[in-house]
């Protein structure tokens, strides 16, 4: 199964609490943090929820 590299591009300040929790569950805390996640339905749902804050690269 492929992996997805997720990078936090915008600050979490001012975001809703559930969006902040979603970013933290992906391992993203500060701008520039990179997390490698498996490409599955759960990860895709999390990315969709915070798509305006992150950049995605498929590996």
C-alpha positions in Angstrom: 0.0 0.0 0.0 1.3 3.5 -0.8 2.0 6.2 1.7 1.1 9.9 1.7 3.4 12.6 2.9 1.3 15.4 4.6 2.9 18.8 5.3 1.2 21.5 7.5 1.4 24.7 5.5 -0.8 27.0 7.5 -1.1 27.8 11.2 -3.7 26.0 13.4 -4.3 29.3 15.2 -8.0 30.3 14.7 -9.0 26.8 13.5 -11.8 24.9 15.0 -11.0 22.5 17.8 -11.9 19.5 15.8 -9.6 20.6 13.0 -6.8 21.1 15.5 -7.4 17.6 16.9 -7.4 16.1 13.4 -4.0 17.8 12.6 -2.6 16.5 15.9 -3.9 13.0 15.2 -1.9 13.1 11.9 1.2 14.1 13.8 1.1 17.8 12.7 1.7 20.4 15.4 3.8 23.3 13.8 4.0 24.8 10.4 6.4 22.8 8.3 5.8 19.5 10.2 5.8 16.5 7.8 4.0 13.2 8.6 4.0 10.0 6.5 0.7 8.3 6.7 -0.7 5.2 5.0 -3.1 5.8 2.1 -6.4 4.5 3.4 -9.9 5.7 3.8 -9.3 7.0 7.4 -6.3 9.1 6.4 -8.1 10.5 3.4 -11.0 11.6 5.6 -8.7 13.4 8.0 -6.9 15.1 5.1 -10.2 16.2 3.6 -11.2 17.8 6.9 -8.1 20.0 7.0 -7.3 20.2 3.3 -7.1 24.0 3.4 -4.2 23.7 5.9 -2.0 21.0 4.4 -0.2 20.0 1.3 -0.1 16.4 0.2 2.5 14.4 -1.8 1.8 10.8 -2.7 4.9 8.6 -2.5 
